[in-house]
Amino acid sequence: MERIVLLNPGPVNVTDRVRDAMLRGDLCHREREFSDLLGAIRRKLLSAFGLEGEYSAALISGSGTAALEMGVSSCLSPGKSMLVIQNGVYGERIGKMADAYGLKKHVLNYPWGTPPKLDDIETALAENPDIEVVAIVHHETTTGLINFLQPVGELAHKFQKHFLVDGISSLAGDEIDFAGSHIDFIVGTANKCIQGLPGVAFILVRNSEWPRLENIPKRSVYFDLHGYYKSQEAGASLFTPAIQSHYALDAALDELLEETVAGRVARYRSSAALLREGFSAMGLEYLIPTRYHSNSITAMKLPQGIAYAQLHDHLKEQGFVIYAGQGGLSQKIFRVANMGDIRKAEFERFVCVLKEYVLGAAKTQAI
């Protein structure tokens, strides 16, 4: 029986090697074996992205959203504000997190799928000296949009601000110039482009940030970034971690190091190109201009006469899971991700199945 191919933006298909890593057995998180595993994962994350000596990793058991909340709630000094750039669900989520903690914020709000304007960012930074942190989502999976990090990071650096990036859907899937973008915090998760399993997320933090974070009063017991860092530097865990998911992440990072980040980015880019060639050939219309496409998700308008629920169910019967739009786009688009351990032949079969359905629907309407 052919496996179900997950064409949703996480959780993703993983290799047998990653899945089997969860069978290593039970382990107490207070034992030396877990301390060694924790240290190995933190080192491998830095090694994969070439960040040794400049950044440190802090792990948290939870989804990518858990790590993002840890970052948002921990990075802002009292009396300061955050500039939040919003052009999709996940940028808006950063704003909601700031509100939940009573943090002062300034918002640049754009229609979903619309890139931010650099002039707006510069004006906001110039007119609001209380801004301490600039926050943006790199890959807005709402629409498949890539927000270009380097020009935004350069502005943050020019005004001596700290730069927080939601890289949950882009780390290891799209190119990131850490130095050129002046990234101070970047949030990631195991179960997207890193190709691990759900349950572990992380933040990569520039080492020069830790003294400042240490002086920020705790706003949460569980989401205390500096607390996690301090504990993990000592080889310990603040709370009971998702041990089996850590095993899987360790194996996934071994695979990433073998493939290299550059190699994985190239593979995702190639897979996206294969899919998009097929989408274009069958006349599907993209939601956003192709120059803003990420390497790992494509959002397309539903053809006239095709409802998402029927399309989803038909494709699932054929072994493929796609993704709906969100909010006001829920009945207007569908999304296809190419994250994870998916083979070229599986992408080719998906294009054939989708084409047959789309062209069949078009013929039925023409009768």
Steps between C-alpha positions, in 0.01 A plus 500: 500500500632842405550738791303817560701792361464809718487808279414718798752737664577277798496251648691344213590158367819376665745222425497162671825602667331795672187305591697204632707729722194532724537132588828544686322433826386679812730747670486727804573858406707547816753238389831569330382330181237767439741777588733363232213483249396856579854625450537311173181649356600853598844457341361344182253785451783752510724286281233449234458875454866594555430698816750352747646758736252773402166352608361258756195277475221477757258207462142481623253211492204620298406622154676775310241735645627413849854604407369816334304594811812436706690742280235771486434492874870499595674742265350840587634720780252674733380832361603413144286402203504254212447580133293215355480460123177323407402369157352163586360285778836442663610861510164575657568222751814681617283806564252288697783362713621852578144591602467192721804611701399865508802603293497832323510463125494692173349319205556525127202316355479394133251291305584129508759421237622858465868565581575772756624840384848588618411870516224417748743305717759776495240764585368293790849451640588868459177627660484252791829491691341274763506209250755246619413192291391457138303179436413338167402163356745380236269255323132588536341165427162675490581581138843345436658846509866555583568824685851603402701514821817683405357848427283486812792379712721774363248762607473345846878505526520859376271612781672271754197279550486127568366278221262212578415264212235230485690243292267214593412421138823613335799367695669241272246568225591850381832681497575714805796735526535524878785751495369719218153508656632582849275235657503499880227240558362244259229251594480150354329167544591136447207397284520716189805544276735341756292183446464386859181420689268729700584570863821706501563859394788738553642850479847582371620807690799723434730461799527875555127501587523287816618773745206720395251214529625412846391843623147478359248397770337164439155529346429127495600188689503265200603745226810644667765508227795591719393236751511229233837619377654509846366156587606343169846652521532303824378184325161498671132548413266748665199273448427148376588499129349297215786251506402284202453810281852606601630164380328558167637854471851374568467252212345765273793732568742222408317474167510878455872512567554225244285670236617849608264794532603623154422158357157488661415852388596399145288182522197695621549758227515225238189330637309828502604565141375156393164559666461853367579391147212256530268755659569751224446237230152423632410871513489552875535859624746588775385711793816712515763599241758229441791726603372484858454122511676298766677175415252287687136607456284614211159662544261483205154630436234232484378466139142600437260222590744312727438506874790444735332223701434287192851560364656412834300181540569381147872556537503330841339194345795497261752526785567875516412753772484867394422807710213749506526875506453688827251764604343674205702283260356173629259458209717673240837325492680176568860455605755236404817461703811312396667472841626173637620167369304484175634334186499641150277219377242589766493863388460389138213267589332779697517736202339233281219434750433872551505567125251223434262641761533865391459425129215263571318769698555750219350261242197437721434876527534541123225247429 
